């Protein structure tokens, strides 16, 4: 497993467990998120903080996330019903 995949798994486990996210550890200063589903557009560490805060809040009712490893790791919702990271 690549170090990138390992770090993504670690990050997703923190999201799924609703644990605090160390933004500078997981996101670069030039982070960009354009989420057409929610209409959210976030950038930089402040944008990553806003995303992490929303995703780890008790109001967030999404399915758990998981990392699908391949030549390019992908983050997707886990529809298996099991806890995944």
N, C-alpha and C positions, 0 to 999 in steps of 0.2 A: 504494500500500500504506500502511495506517495505521501510525503509530508503534507502536501496540500489537502489530500483526501482525509488524512488523520486529523488535521486542524478543523476541517469542515465538520467531521463527525463529532469532534469535541464541542464545537460551537452549537451544532444542532441539538446535542444532548442537553446543553445548558438552556436552550430555548424550550425544549420539550419539558424540562424539569422546572421551568420558570425561575431559573437562577440568574443572578446578576451577570451581565455580559461586560467583560473588560474590552471596551471599544477599541482602544489603541492596539490591543493584541490581535484582534481579528479583522480590523478594517483599516484600509489605507486612507490618508487624508483626502485623496481624490475619489472616494467612494461615491457612487451614483446609483440611485434606485428610482426607476420609473415604473410604477405599478398601476397599469391601466385598470385593473380590477377594482382598486380602492380609490383611484385618482390621486394617490400619493406620489409626490415627487420630492425626493430627499437627496441631499448631497453632503459630503464631508463627514467629519466625526460627529457634528451636531445632528445631521440627518440619520446617521447610524444609531445614535443614542435615542432619537425619537422612534425609529423603527423598533429597536430592542425594547424600549419601554412599552410600546403598544403591544408587541408580541408576547411579552412576559407578564403583562398585567392580568389580573384575575378576570377581567372582562373579555379577554380573548378566548374564543371558543373553537378555534380551528382544530383540525385533526393534527396528530403529531407529524413532524417532518422526518424525513430520512434522507441519507445520501446514497445515491446509486453510483457506484464507482465504475469507471471506464476510462477511456483515454482523456475525457474531460468529465470530472465529477459533476453530478447534477443533484440539486436539492428539489425534493418533491414531497407531496403529502403521502403519508403512510395509510393506505386503505386496508391493510391486513387486520387492523383491530388490535395489533400487538404494539407495545411500546418499542420504538425503534430510534436509532441515532445514526 
